[in-house]
Amino acid sequence: MGKLISVNVGKPVETTYKGKPISTGIYKQPVRESVYVSNVQVEGDGQADLVHHGGSEKAICVYPVEHYEYWEKKLGCELKAGAFGENFTVSGLDEKEARIGDIYQIGGIKVQVSLPRQPCFKLAKKFEVENMHLFVMENGYSGYYLRVLEEGHVTVQDDIILEHRPDHDVPVSLINRVTYKDRTDRTGLVKALLAKELNESWYHKLSKQLSALS
């Protein structure tokens, strides 16, 4: 299916945004050695906002390396792996390819796609671009999260092997589209809700969105 291009970790740091102090774990650095992945996070990593980041449903943040060229042109700068605060920079598995509920073997771990990454203001802070998180909502280059089904070690250049794909065939890109762009697309919402493996909170949000169209 794909390949693990980089593993990135970082502890929360204190900074400011629009004159106010914030704590963020978005600043990640690549690691070269084998790293242990538990069911809540990658070894050496940390999250500042445990309400919106980390935990079993968001144990691993993934970002496709294919998007880097687009952002480098848009931002006018070179980007290194981990630039988007992701734990795993991957190739061959963008939001259109990764399905909600997909189960992958990566090195010694088994993981499942749980939900898209929801862009927030900390991306704007990281890149010093006012509406960075809104750009992500518009183009759908969000990345996504994995829940860990089996803990173990991973190493850069490990293959990402598809072990199971649900019959509903709901890609991460569809969840992004009906959440941020086509919010009144009844057909899209009905299909999105076939993905029972979707994070419970996000599933409930889309259910309410569909009900409101009745």
N, C-alpha and C positions, 0 to 999 in steps of 0.2 A: 504493500500500500504506500509506504513512505519511508522516511529516514529521520532519525533524531540528529539534527544538525548541531545543536548546542544545548547545554544544560546551564541554566542561569539562576543564581540565588542572591539574596541580599536581605539584610536586616533593616527594620524601619529606621528612618532618619527624621530628624526635626528640621523643618524649613518653614517658609512663609508663602502664602498665596493671597494676593490682593491685600497685603498688609496684615494678614492674620496668620498666627502660627498654626501649622498642621504637622501631622506625623504621617509618613508614607513609606511603603515598602516597594515602591515602583522602581527604585534604582537597583538593578540587578547586574551582576557580573558573571561571565562564563566561568565554569569550572571544568577542568580537564580530567580529573580522576573519576573513578567509579563513585556514584552517589547513591545513598540509600533513600528510598521513597516509602514513606509510611502512608497510612490511609487518610492522613490529614495534611501532609505537606512534604516537600522535598527537604532532605537534610541540609541544614545551613541556611534555610530560608526563613522568612518571618513576615507577618502581616500586621499593619498598624490598626486597621479597621476590621475587627473580627466579625462584625455584623454583615459586611458586604464582601469580605474576602476570606479565603482559607476555609478550613473545615472539610468534612467528608465530601460535600457536593462540589467543592471548588479546591480540591487538593492540589491540582496541577493546572496552571494557566498555560495554554498553548497558543503560539502565534505562527502562521505560515511564513516562511522565508520569501515566498513568491511575492508578497506584498511590499517587501522592502524597496524594490526598485521604484514602485509607484510613489512611495513616501519620500524617497530621496529626491526624486524630481520635483515633487510638490513643495518640499521643505527646503530644497537647495543645500542639502548637507549629506554627508556620508553617515550611515547608521551601522552600528555594530549589533550583533546578536544580543538579545535581552533588552533592546531599546524600548520595547513596549511593555516592559515589566513582566514579560512572560517567563515561565520556568523552562518550558521546552520550546525551542525554535525548531520547526519541522519543515520538511519538504514533502510534496506530494499529497498533502491532506489539508486543503483550504476549506472554507466554510461551505462551499458547494459540494465538496466530496465527502466530508465528514458527516455522518448521519447521527442524529440523536439515538442513543442506545447502542451504537457501534461498540464492539468489544475488541480491543487491540492487545497483542502481546508486544511489549517493548523491553528487550533485555530480560531481566528477571521479574518484571511486574506485569500484571494484567489490569487494564484500565477500561473505563466506559465513558463515552461522551455524554455529559450530563446537561449542559446548557451553554448558550453563547456567553461571551464576556460582555458585560454591560459597561460601555465606556463612561467615565466620569471626569470631573474637572481635574483630577490629578494627571491625566494625560496632557491637558492644557498647560499645567505647571511644568511637567517634565520637558515639554518641547517649547515652552514659552510662546505658544500659539493660542490665542484667545479662545477660538472655537474648535479646538482640535477634537474634542469628544463629539461635537456635532458633525464634523466631517466623517468620523468613523460611522456614525449612525446613518449618514447619507449613502456612503459607498459600501457598507456592509463588511468592511475589513476589520472585524471585531476581534477575531480569535475566539477561543472557546475553552471550556473547562472539562477536566476529566475527574471522575471519581475513581478511586483505587480499589479494585476488587481483590488483588493479591499484592502484598508488599514485597519489596525486593530491591535489587540494585540495577541501575542503568548506567550506560556509558555512551559518550558521544559516538555517533555513527552506528548505533544499534538500529537494526531494521524495525519498522513498525508493521506488524503483521496482523491483518484482519482475521479474527477468529469467529466473529458472529456479526451478522447484519440483520436487523429486524425487518419484517415484511412490510412495515408501513412506509419505509423509504423517505423519511422526513429529514432533509439536510438542515444543518445549522443555519444556512442562508435563508431558508423559509421562515424560521422562527424570527430572525432579524427583520425580514421584510414585513411580516404581519404585525410586528411589534412597533416598528419605527416609521414605516412608509405607507403600507397599504392596510391601515387599521380597520377598514370597513370591508375587506375582502373576505366574505363569508366562506367561500370555497377554500381559500387558503387557510383560514382559521380552523375549519372542520378537519382538514388534512393534518394541520399542525397538532391538533389534539388527539390524533391517533398515536402520537409518540408518548406512550405512558411512561417511558423512561425519563422524560423531561423532568428537570428539577420541580419539586412539588409546588413551590411558591410561584414559579414562572407559569406552570401549568394552570394554576388557579387564576392567575392574572389573565391569561388568554381565554379561559372559560368565561370569566366575567365580561371580557371584551366581546365575545361572541353573543352572550346573552343580551347585552345592551343593544344588539342589532335587531333583536326580535320585535 
